[in-house]
């Protein structure tokens, strides 16, 4: 397996299947001595979860669910 000029490698299909790696999956590389370990990132530490936690409580407008639904659906 070769590393591209951008530092990219292709993870073999059988490895992706075994680890459950799909497009947009979060993975991490861990260096242990002279070895690099590739592992999936648990959902609770994934990018989406971190983004939600960062944004939580930052809204400046208070709206009810009904108001939001009317706004998004073009209601009256």
HTML snippet that shows the backbone in 3Dmol.js (N, CA, C, O; Angstrom):
<script src="https://3Dmol.org/build/3Dmol-min.js"></script>
<div id="view" style="width:600px;height:400px;position:relative"></div>
<script>
const pdb = `
ATOM      1  N   UNK A   1       0.849  -1.163   0.000  1.00  0.00           N
ATOM      2  CA  UNK A   1       0.000   0.000   0.000  1.00  0.00           C
ATOM      3  C   UNK A   1       0.898   1.230   0.000  1.00  0.00           C
ATOM      4  O   UNK A   1       1.882   1.288   0.738  1.00  0.00           O
ATOM      5  N   UNK A   2       0.557   2.207  -0.826  1.00  0.00           N
ATOM      6  CA  UNK A   2       1.349   3.431  -0.922  1.00  0.00           C
ATOM      7  C   UNK A   2       0.589   4.608  -0.329  1.00  0.00           C
ATOM      8  O   UNK A   2      -0.642   4.651  -0.321  1.00  0.00           O
ATOM      9  N   UNK A   3       1.362   5.548   0.160  1.00  0.00           N
ATOM     10  CA  UNK A   3       0.805   6.797   0.654  1.00  0.00           C
ATOM     11  C   UNK A   3       0.889   7.806  -0.479  1.00  0.00           C
ATOM     12  O   UNK A   3       1.939   7.947  -1.107  1.00  0.00           O
ATOM     13  N   UNK A   4      -0.221   8.522  -0.751  1.00  0.00           N
ATOM     14  CA  UNK A   4      -0.220   9.514  -1.821  1.00  0.00           C
ATOM     15  C   UNK A   4       0.567  10.752  -1.391  1.00  0.00           C
ATOM     16  O   UNK A   4       0.966  10.874  -0.233  1.00  0.00           O
ATOM     17  N   UNK A   5       0.782  11.657  -2.327  1.00  0.00           N
ATOM     18  CA  UNK A   5       1.498  12.897  -2.019  1.00  0.00           C
ATOM     19  C   UNK A   5       0.732  13.752  -1.010  1.00  0.00           C
ATOM     20  O   UNK A   5       1.314  14.629  -0.371  1.00  0.00           O
ATOM     21  N   UNK A   6      -0.575  13.500  -0.866  1.00  0.00           N
ATOM     22  CA  UNK A   6      -1.393  14.223   0.118  1.00  0.00           C
ATOM     23  C   UNK A   6      -1.455  13.488   1.452  1.00  0.00           C
ATOM     24  O   UNK A   6      -2.164  13.916   2.363  1.00  0.00           O
ATOM     25  N   UNK A   7      -0.717  12.386   1.577  1.00  0.00           N
ATOM     26  CA  UNK A   7      -0.713  11.629   2.821  1.00  0.00           C
ATOM     27  C   UNK A   7      -1.896  10.688   2.970  1.00  0.00           C
ATOM     28  O   UNK A   7      -2.216  10.267   4.082  1.00  0.00           O
ATOM     29  N   UNK A   8      -2.545  10.356   1.871  1.00  0.00           N
ATOM     30  CA  UNK A   8      -3.737   9.513   1.915  1.00  0.00           C
ATOM     31  C   UNK A   8      -3.400   8.059   1.606  1.00  0.00           C
ATOM     32  O   UNK A   8      -2.486   7.763   0.837  1.00  0.00           O
ATOM     33  N   UNK A   9      -4.165   7.157   2.227  1.00  0.00           N
ATOM     34  CA  UNK A   9      -4.085   5.727   1.915  1.00  0.00           C
ATOM     35  C   UNK A   9      -5.507   5.212   1.755  1.00  0.00           C
ATOM     36  O   UNK A   9      -6.450   5.807   2.278  1.00  0.00           O
ATOM     37  N   UNK A  10      -5.660   4.131   1.049  1.00  0.00           N
ATOM     38  CA  UNK A  10      -6.965   3.498   0.898  1.00  0.00           C
ATOM     39  C   UNK A  10      -7.055   2.368   1.906  1.00  0.00           C
ATOM     40  O   UNK A  10      -6.197   1.487   1.951  1.00  0.00           O
ATOM     41  N   UNK A  11      -8.109   2.404   2.717  1.00  0.00           N
ATOM     42  CA  UNK A  11      -8.326   1.331   3.683  1.00  0.00           C
ATOM     43  C   UNK A  11      -8.967   0.173   2.927  1.00  0.00           C
ATOM     44  O   UNK A  11     -10.024   0.349   2.322  1.00  0.00           O
ATOM     45  N   UNK A  12      -8.353  -1.001   2.950  1.00  0.00           N
ATOM     46  CA  UNK A  12      -8.905  -2.137   2.206  1.00  0.00           C
ATOM     47  C   UNK A  12     -10.351  -2.440   2.622  1.00  0.00           C
ATOM     48  O   UNK A  12     -10.727  -2.264   3.781  1.00  0.00           O
ATOM     49  N   UNK A  13     -11.141  -2.894   1.662  1.00  0.00           N
ATOM     50  CA  UNK A  13     -12.558  -3.162   1.876  1.00  0.00           C
ATOM     51  C   UNK A  13     -12.789  -4.107   3.050  1.00  0.00           C
ATOM     52  O   UNK A  13     -13.661  -3.853   3.881  1.00  0.00           O
ATOM     53  N   UNK A  14     -12.020  -5.195   3.131  1.00  0.00           N
ATOM     54  CA  UNK A  14     -12.251  -6.162   4.213  1.00  0.00           C
ATOM     55  C   UNK A  14     -11.995  -5.540   5.587  1.00  0.00           C
ATOM     56  O   UNK A  14     -12.661  -5.904   6.557  1.00  0.00           O
ATOM     57  N   UNK A  15     -11.045  -4.610   5.687  1.00  0.00           N
ATOM     58  CA  UNK A  15     -10.780  -3.920   6.947  1.00  0.00           C
ATOM     59  C   UNK A  15     -11.933  -2.971   7.269  1.00  0.00           C
ATOM     60  O   UNK A  15     -12.389  -2.916   8.412  1.00  0.00           O
ATOM     61  N   UNK A  16     -12.410  -2.218   6.260  1.00  0.00           N
ATOM     62  CA  UNK A  16     -13.545  -1.312   6.481  1.00  0.00           C
ATOM     63  C   UNK A  16     -14.775  -2.083   6.945  1.00  0.00           C
ATOM     64  O   UNK A  16     -15.482  -1.654   7.857  1.00  0.00           O
ATOM     65  N   UNK A  17     -15.023  -3.229   6.306  1.00  0.00           N
ATOM     66  CA  UNK A  17     -16.188  -4.025   6.678  1.00  0.00           C
ATOM     67  C   UNK A  17     -16.060  -4.560   8.102  1.00  0.00           C
ATOM     68  O   UNK A  17     -17.017  -4.526   8.875  1.00  0.00           O
ATOM     69  N   UNK A  18     -14.875  -5.051   8.440  1.00  0.00           N
ATOM     70  CA  UNK A  18     -14.663  -5.614   9.775  1.00  0.00           C
ATOM     71  C   UNK A  18     -14.826  -4.562  10.860  1.00  0.00           C
ATOM     72  O   UNK A  18     -15.359  -4.852  11.932  1.00  0.00           O
ATOM     73  N   UNK A  19     -14.369  -3.335  10.591  1.00  0.00           N
ATOM     74  CA  UNK A  19     -14.459  -2.260  11.586  1.00  0.00           C
ATOM     75  C   UNK A  19     -15.758  -1.464  11.492  1.00  0.00           C
ATOM     76  O   UNK A  19     -16.027  -0.617  12.344  1.00  0.00           O
ATOM     77  N   UNK A  20     -16.563  -1.728  10.464  1.00  0.00           N
ATOM     78  CA  UNK A  20     -17.808  -0.980  10.297  1.00  0.00           C
ATOM     79  C   UNK A  20     -17.562   0.454   9.876  1.00  0.00           C
ATOM     80  O   UNK A  20     -18.266   1.366  10.311  1.00  0.00           O
ATOM     81  N   UNK A  21     -16.566   0.654   9.032  1.00  0.00           N
ATOM     82  CA  UNK A  21     -16.239   1.994   8.551  1.00  0.00           C
ATOM     83  C   UNK A  21     -16.988   2.236   7.245  1.00  0.00           C
ATOM     84  O   UNK A  21     -16.822   1.503   6.270  1.00  0.00           O
ATOM     85  N   UNK A  22     -17.812   3.277   7.247  1.00  0.00           N
ATOM     86  CA  UNK A  22     -18.596   3.658   6.083  1.00  0.00           C
ATOM     87  C   UNK A  22     -18.245   5.091   5.720  1.00  0.00           C
ATOM     88  O   UNK A  22     -17.574   5.771   6.497  1.00  0.00           O
ATOM     89  N   UNK A  23     -18.684   5.571   4.550  1.00  0.00           N
ATOM     90  CA  UNK A  23     -18.425   6.977   4.221  1.00  0.00           C
ATOM     91  C   UNK A  23     -18.910   7.891   5.349  1.00  0.00           C
ATOM     92  O   UNK A  23     -19.983   7.675   5.912  1.00  0.00           O
ATOM     93  N   UNK A  24     -18.136   8.884   5.665  1.00  0.00           N
ATOM     94  CA  UNK A  24     -18.384   9.862   6.728  1.00  0.00           C
ATOM     95  C   UNK A  24     -18.156   9.312   8.136  1.00  0.00           C
ATOM     96  O   UNK A  24     -18.455   9.995   9.115  1.00  0.00           O
ATOM     97  N   UNK A  25     -17.628   8.084   8.255  1.00  0.00           N
ATOM     98  CA  UNK A  25     -17.299   7.550   9.575  1.00  0.00           C
ATOM     99  C   UNK A  25     -16.138   8.339  10.161  1.00  0.00           C
ATOM    100  O   UNK A  25     -15.261   8.808   9.436  1.00  0.00           O
ATOM    101  N   UNK A  26     -16.143   8.478  11.476  1.00  0.00           N
ATOM    102  CA  UNK A  26     -15.037   9.123  12.173  1.00  0.00           C
ATOM    103  C   UNK A  26     -14.058   8.037  12.603  1.00  0.00           C
ATOM    104  O   UNK A  26     -14.447   7.044  13.217  1.00  0.00           O
ATOM    105  N   UNK A  27     -12.792   8.234  12.274  1.00  0.00           N
ATOM    106  CA  UNK A  27     -11.736   7.309  12.696  1.00  0.00           C
ATOM    107  C   UNK A  27     -10.615   8.124  13.328  1.00  0.00           C
ATOM    108  O   UNK A  27     -10.529   9.338  13.145  1.00  0.00           O
ATOM    109  N   UNK A  28      -9.763   7.436  14.073  1.00  0.00           N
ATOM    110  CA  UNK A  28      -8.598   8.098  14.642  1.00  0.00           C
ATOM    111  C   UNK A  28      -7.387   7.203  14.483  1.00  0.00           C
ATOM    112  O   UNK A  28      -7.495   5.980  14.387  1.00  0.00           O
ATOM    113  N   UNK A  29      -6.230   7.845  14.458  1.00  0.00           N
ATOM    114  CA  UNK A  29      -4.970   7.134  14.384  1.00  0.00           C
ATOM    115  C   UNK A  29      -4.281   7.293  15.728  1.00  0.00           C
ATOM    116  O   UNK A  29      -4.160   8.408  16.237  1.00  0.00           O
ATOM    117  N   UNK A  30      -3.829   6.185  16.308  1.00  0.00           N
ATOM    118  CA  UNK A  30      -3.131   6.210  17.583  1.00  0.00           C
ATOM    119  C   UNK A  30      -1.733   5.647  17.355  1.00  0.00           C
ATOM    120  O   UNK A  30      -1.578   4.541  16.837  1.00  0.00           O
ATOM    121  N   UNK A  31      -0.717   6.415  17.744  1.00  0.00           N
ATOM    122  CA  UNK A  31       0.664   5.974  17.585  1.00  0.00           C
ATOM    123  C   UNK A  31       1.088   5.250  18.856  1.00  0.00           C
ATOM    124  O   UNK A  31       1.025   5.803  19.954  1.00  0.00           O
ATOM    125  N   UNK A  32       1.519   4.007  18.689  1.00  0.00           N
ATOM    126  CA  UNK A  32       2.007   3.189  19.800  1.00  0.00           C
ATOM    127  C   UNK A  32       3.397   2.700  19.441  1.00  0.00           C
ATOM    128  O   UNK A  32       3.550   1.688  18.758  1.00  0.00           O
ATOM    129  N   UNK A  33       4.406   3.419  19.900  1.00  0.00           N
ATOM    130  CA  UNK A  33       5.782   3.087  19.530  1.00  0.00           C
ATOM    131  C   UNK A  33       5.982   3.352  18.056  1.00  0.00           C
ATOM    132  O   UNK A  33       5.790   4.480  17.600  1.00  0.00           O
ATOM    133  N   UNK A  34       6.369   2.323  17.290  1.00  0.00           N
ATOM    134  CA  UNK A  34       6.548   2.450  15.850  1.00  0.00           C
ATOM    135  C   UNK A  34       5.345   1.940  15.076  1.00  0.00           C
ATOM    136  O   UNK A  34       5.432   1.715  13.869  1.00  0.00           O
ATOM    137  N   UNK A  35       4.224   1.757  15.760  1.00  0.00           N
ATOM    138  CA  UNK A  35       3.012   1.217  15.151  1.00  0.00           C
ATOM    139  C   UNK A  35       1.910   2.269  15.181  1.00  0.00           C
ATOM    140  O   UNK A  35       1.782   3.027  16.142  1.00  0.00           O
ATOM    141  N   UNK A  36       1.119   2.302  14.114  1.00  0.00           N
ATOM    142  CA  UNK A  36      -0.044   3.181  14.068  1.00  0.00           C
ATOM    143  C   UNK A  36      -1.285   2.302  14.075  1.00  0.00           C
ATOM    144  O   UNK A  36      -1.403   1.368  13.282  1.00  0.00           O
ATOM    145  N   UNK A  37      -2.209   2.610  14.979  1.00  0.00           N
ATOM    146  CA  UNK A  37      -3.456   1.862  15.098  1.00  0.00           C
ATOM    147  C   UNK A  37      -4.593   2.734  14.569  1.00  0.00           C
ATOM    148  O   UNK A  37      -4.739   3.891  14.965  1.00  0.00           O
ATOM    149  N   UNK A  38      -5.385   2.172  13.680  1.00  0.00           N
ATOM    150  CA  UNK A  38      -6.573   2.853  13.155  1.00  0.00           C
ATOM    151  C   UNK A  38      -7.774   2.289  13.881  1.00  0.00           C
ATOM    152  O   UNK A  38      -7.953   1.072  13.944  1.00  0.00           O
ATOM    153  N   UNK A  39      -8.609   3.177  14.437  1.00  0.00           N
ATOM    154  CA  UNK A  39      -9.816   2.686  15.084  1.00  0.00           C
ATOM    155  C   UNK A  39     -10.954   3.670  14.881  1.00  0.00           C
ATOM    156  O   UNK A  39     -10.749   4.865  14.670  1.00  0.00           O
ATOM    157  N   UNK A  40     -12.155   3.128  14.952  1.00  0.00           N
ATOM    158  CA  UNK A  40     -13.326   3.980  14.800  1.00  0.00           C
ATOM    159  C   UNK A  40     -13.510   4.782  16.079  1.00  0.00           C
ATOM    160  O   UNK A  40     -13.130   4.346  17.166  1.00  0.00           O
ATOM    161  N   UNK A  41     -14.098   5.957  15.930  1.00  0.00           N
ATOM    162  CA  UNK A  41     -14.366   6.815  17.074  1.00  0.00           C
ATOM    163  C   UNK A  41     -15.772   6.527  17.548  1.00  0.00           C
ATOM    164  O   UNK A  41     -16.702   6.475  16.743  1.00  0.00           O
ATOM    165  N   UNK A  42     -15.938   6.339  18.844  1.00  0.00           N
ATOM    166  CA  UNK A  42     -17.263   6.091  19.415  1.00  0.00           C
ATOM    167  C   UNK A  42     -18.176   7.260  19.094  1.00  0.00           C
ATOM    168  O   UNK A  42     -17.727   8.405  19.048  1.00  0.00           O
ATOM    169  N   UNK A  43     -19.438   6.987  18.873  1.00  0.00           N
ATOM    170  CA  UNK A  43     -20.397   8.021  18.478  1.00  0.00           C
ATOM    171  C   UNK A  43     -20.441   9.189  19.445  1.00  0.00           C
ATOM    172  O   UNK A  43     -20.560  10.338  19.018  1.00  0.00           O
ATOM    173  N   UNK A  44     -20.345   8.914  20.750  1.00  0.00           N
ATOM    174  CA  UNK A  44     -20.469   9.996  21.704  1.00  0.00           C
ATOM    175  C   UNK A  44     -19.324  11.001  21.610  1.00  0.00           C
ATOM    176  O   UNK A  44     -19.444  12.111  22.129  1.00  0.00           O
ATOM    177  N   UNK A  45     -18.212  10.636  20.958  1.00  0.00           N
ATOM    178  CA  UNK A  45     -17.114  11.588  20.789  1.00  0.00           C
ATOM    179  C   UNK A  45     -16.975  12.013  19.329  1.00  0.00           C
ATOM    180  O   UNK A  45     -15.994  12.658  18.960  1.00  0.00           O
ATOM    181  N   UNK A  46     -17.950  11.656  18.503  1.00  0.00           N
ATOM    182  CA  UNK A  46     -17.882  11.984  17.083  1.00  0.00           C
ATOM    183  C   UNK A  46     -18.061  13.471  16.816  1.00  0.00           C
ATOM    184  O   UNK A  46     -18.446  14.229  17.706  1.00  0.00           O
ATOM    185  N   UNK A  47     -17.787  13.871  15.623  1.00  0.00           N
ATOM    186  CA  UNK A  47     -17.840  15.274  15.217  1.00  0.00           C
ATOM    187  C   UNK A  47     -19.217  15.882  15.430  1.00  0.00           C
ATOM    188  O   UNK A  47     -19.332  17.001  15.929  1.00  0.00           O
ATOM    189  N   UNK A  48     -20.267  15.150  15.055  1.00  0.00           N
ATOM    190  CA  UNK A  48     -21.627  15.665  15.198  1.00  0.00           C
ATOM    191  C   UNK A  48     -21.975  15.941  16.649  1.00  0.00           C
ATOM    192  O   UNK A  48     -22.543  16.985  16.969  1.00  0.00           O
ATOM    193  N   UNK A  49     -21.639  15.016  17.520  1.00  0.00           N
ATOM    194  CA  UNK A  49     -21.911  15.188  18.948  1.00  0.00           C
ATOM    195  C   UNK A  49     -21.161  16.396  19.502  1.00  0.00           C
ATOM    196  O   UNK A  49     -21.719  17.186  20.263  1.00  0.00           O
ATOM    197  N   UNK A  50     -19.887  16.536  19.113  1.00  0.00           N
ATOM    198  CA  UNK A  50     -19.101  17.684  19.584  1.00  0.00           C
ATOM    199  C   UNK A  50     -19.700  18.994  19.081  1.00  0.00           C
ATOM    200  O   UNK A  50     -19.738  19.979  19.817  1.00  0.00           O
ATOM    201  N   UNK A  51     -20.165  19.012  17.842  1.00  0.00           N
ATOM    202  CA  UNK A  51     -20.761  20.215  17.266  1.00  0.00           C
ATOM    203  C   UNK A  51     -22.035  20.601  18.014  1.00  0.00           C
ATOM    204  O   UNK A  51     -22.244  21.774  18.325  1.00  0.00           O
ATOM    205  N   UNK A  52     -22.870  19.630  18.298  1.00  0.00           N
ATOM    206  CA  UNK A  52     -24.105  19.899  19.029  1.00  0.00           C
ATOM    207  C   UNK A  52     -23.796  20.435  20.417  1.00  0.00           C
ATOM    208  O   UNK A  52     -24.419  21.398  20.864  1.00  0.00           O
ATOM    209  N   UNK A  53     -22.845  19.824  21.100  1.00  0.00           N
ATOM    210  CA  UNK A  53     -22.477  20.290  22.440  1.00  0.00           C
ATOM    211  C   UNK A  53     -21.927  21.712  22.402  1.00  0.00           C
ATOM    212  O   UNK A  53     -22.176  22.497  23.318  1.00  0.00           O
ATOM    213  N   UNK A  54     -21.181  22.052  21.351  1.00  0.00           N
ATOM    214  CA  UNK A  54     -20.635  23.396  21.220  1.00  0.00           C
ATOM    215  C   UNK A  54     -21.750  24.413  21.011  1.00  0.00           C
ATOM    216  O   UNK A  54     -21.682  25.521  21.545  1.00  0.00           O
ATOM    217  N   UNK A  55     -22.767  24.056  20.247  1.00  0.00           N
ATOM    218  CA  UNK A  55     -23.849  24.980  19.920  1.00  0.00           C
ATOM    219  C   UNK A  55     -24.958  25.036  20.972  1.00  0.00           C
ATOM    220  O   UNK A  55     -25.740  25.986  20.994  1.00  0.00           O
ATOM    221  N   UNK A  56     -25.032  24.038  21.831  1.00  0.00           N
ATOM    222  CA  UNK A  56     -26.110  23.964  22.820  1.00  0.00           C
ATOM    223  C   UNK A  56     -26.147  25.233  23.677  1.00  0.00           C
ATOM    224  O   UNK A  56     -25.132  25.660  24.227  1.00  0.00           O
ATOM    225  N   UNK A  57     -27.341  25.823  23.774  1.00  0.00           N
ATOM    226  CA  UNK A  57     -27.540  26.996  24.610  1.00  0.00           C
ATOM    227  C   UNK A  57     -27.145  28.319  23.982  1.00  0.00           C
ATOM    228  O   UNK A  57     -27.170  29.345  24.660  1.00  0.00           O
ATOM    229  N   UNK A  58     -26.781  28.327  22.706  1.00  0.00           N
ATOM    230  CA  UNK A  58     -26.340  29.560  22.063  1.00  0.00           C
ATOM    231  C   UNK A  58     -27.430  30.262  21.254  1.00  0.00           C
ATOM    232  O   UNK A  58     -27.191  31.333  20.698  1.00  0.00           O
ATOM    233  N   UNK A  59     -28.614  29.674  21.185  1.00  0.00           N
ATOM    234  CA  UNK A  59     -29.706  30.295  20.424  1.00  0.00           C
ATOM    235  C   UNK A  59     -30.112  31.601  21.097  1.00  0.00           C
ATOM    236  O   UNK A  59     -30.113  31.706  22.323  1.00  0.00           O
ATOM    237  N   UNK A  60     -30.455  32.585  20.286  1.00  0.00           N
ATOM    238  CA  UNK A  60     -30.835  33.884  20.834  1.00  0.00           C
ATOM    239  C   UNK A  60     -32.335  34.140  20.719  1.00  0.00           C
ATOM    240  O   UNK A  60     -32.834  35.132  21.250  1.00  0.00           O
ATOM    241  N   UNK A  61     -33.057  33.261  20.034  1.00  0.00           N
ATOM    242  CA  UNK A  61     -34.498  33.435  19.848  1.00  0.00           C
ATOM    243  C   UNK A  61     -35.197  32.228  20.458  1.00  0.00           C
ATOM    244  O   UNK A  61     -34.841  31.084  20.177  1.00  0.00           O
ATOM    245  N   UNK A  62     -36.191  32.495  21.291  1.00  0.00           N
ATOM    246  CA  UNK A  62     -36.975  31.413  21.892  1.00  0.00           C
ATOM    247  C   UNK A  62     -38.224  31.196  21.061  1.00  0.00           C
ATOM    248  O   UNK A  62     -39.028  32.112  20.885  1.00  0.00           O
ATOM    249  N   UNK A  63     -38.390  29.975  20.545  1.00  0.00           N
ATOM    250  CA  UNK A  63     -39.571  29.645  19.750  1.00  0.00           C
ATOM    251  C   UNK A  63     -40.109  28.304  20.226  1.00  0.00           C
ATOM    252  O   UNK A  63     -39.356  27.430  20.656  1.00  0.00           O
ATOM    253  N   UNK A  64     -41.420  28.161  20.140  1.00  0.00           N
ATOM    254  CA  UNK A  64     -42.031  26.873  20.453  1.00  0.00           C
ATOM    255  C   UNK A  64     -41.855  25.956  19.241  1.00  0.00           C
ATOM    256  O   UNK A  64     -41.529  26.405  18.142  1.00  0.00           O
ATOM    257  N   UNK A  65     -42.075  24.681  19.469  1.00  0.00           N
ATOM    258  CA  UNK A  65     -41.995  23.724  18.363  1.00  0.00           C
ATOM    259  C   UNK A  65     -43.004  24.084  17.276  1.00  0.00           C
ATOM    260  O   UNK A  65     -42.694  24.005  16.088  1.00  0.00           O
ATOM    261  N   UNK A  66     -44.206  24.478  17.681  1.00  0.00           N
ATOM    262  CA  UNK A  66     -45.235  24.854  16.703  1.00  0.00           C
ATOM    263  C   UNK A  66     -44.786  26.062  15.876  1.00  0.00           C
ATOM    264  O   UNK A  66     -45.016  26.102  14.667  1.00  0.00           O
ATOM    265  N   UNK A  67     -44.157  27.028  16.506  1.00  0.00           N
ATOM    266  CA  UNK A  67     -43.663  28.216  15.770  1.00  0.00           C
ATOM    267  C   UNK A  67     -42.570  27.826  14.779  1.00  0.00           C
ATOM    268  O   UNK A  67     -42.538  28.320  13.653  1.00  0.00           O
ATOM    269  N   UNK A  68     -41.691  26.950  15.200  1.00  0.00           N
ATOM    270  CA  UNK A  68     -40.613  26.493  14.298  1.00  0.00           C
ATOM    271  C   UNK A  68     -41.203  25.744  13.111  1.00  0.00           C
ATOM    272  O   UNK A  68     -40.798  25.971  11.971  1.00  0.00           O
ATOM    273  N   UNK A  69     -42.161  24.850  13.370  1.00  0.00           N
ATOM    274  CA  UNK A  69     -42.785  24.068  12.308  1.00  0.00           C
ATOM    275  C   UNK A  69     -43.512  24.989  11.325  1.00  0.00           C
ATOM    276  O   UNK A  69     -43.432  24.782  10.114  1.00  0.00           O
ATOM    277  N   UNK A  70     -44.220  26.005  11.834  1.00  0.00           N
ATOM    278  CA  UNK A  70     -44.913  26.943  10.964  1.00  0.00           C
ATOM    279  C   UNK A  70     -43.924  27.720  10.112  1.00  0.00           C
ATOM    280  O   UNK A  70     -44.166  27.953   8.928  1.00  0.00           O
ATOM    281  N   UNK A  71     -42.815  28.118  10.708  1.00  0.00           N
ATOM    282  CA  UNK A  71     -41.794  28.864   9.986  1.00  0.00           C
ATOM    283  C   UNK A  71     -41.157  28.014   8.872  1.00  0.00           C
ATOM    284  O   UNK A  71     -40.981  28.487   7.749  1.00  0.00           O
ATOM    285  N   UNK A  72     -40.816  26.769   9.191  1.00  0.00           N
ATOM    286  CA  UNK A  72     -40.161  25.915   8.204  1.00  0.00           C
ATOM    287  C   UNK A  72     -41.112  25.434   7.120  1.00  0.00           C
ATOM    288  O   UNK A  72     -40.690  25.145   6.000  1.00  0.00           O
ATOM    289  N   UNK A  73     -42.384  25.348   7.450  1.00  0.00           N
ATOM    290  CA  UNK A  73     -43.368  24.879   6.466  1.00  0.00           C
ATOM    291  C   UNK A  73     -44.075  26.014   5.754  1.00  0.00           C
ATOM    292  O   UNK A  73     -44.944  25.778   4.915  1.00  0.00           O
ATOM    293  N   UNK A  74     -43.710  27.242   6.081  1.00  0.00           N
ATOM    294  CA  UNK A  74     -44.358  28.369   5.429  1.00  0.00           C
ATOM    295  C   UNK A  74     -45.764  28.598   5.917  1.00  0.00           C
ATOM    296  O   UNK A  74     -46.611  29.094   5.173  1.00  0.00           O
ATOM    297  N   UNK A  75     -46.026  28.237   7.175  1.00  0.00           N
ATOM    298  CA  UNK A  75     -47.355  28.381   7.756  1.00  0.00           C
ATOM    299  C   UNK A  75     -47.731  29.836   7.989  1.00  0.00           C
ATOM    300  O   UNK A  75     -46.943  30.755   7.768  1.00  0.00           O
ATOM    301  N   UNK A  76     -48.936  30.004   8.433  1.00  0.00           N
ATOM    302  CA  UNK A  76     -49.483  31.357   8.647  1.00  0.00           C
ATOM    303  C   UNK A  76     -48.956  32.003   9.878  1.00  0.00           C
ATOM    304  O   UNK A  76     -49.324  33.137  10.187  1.00  0.00           O
TER     305      UNK A  76
END
`;
const viewer = $3Dmol.createViewer("view");
viewer.addModel(pdb, "pdb");
viewer.setStyle({}, {cartoon: {color: "spectrum"}});
viewer.zoomTo();
viewer.render();
</script>
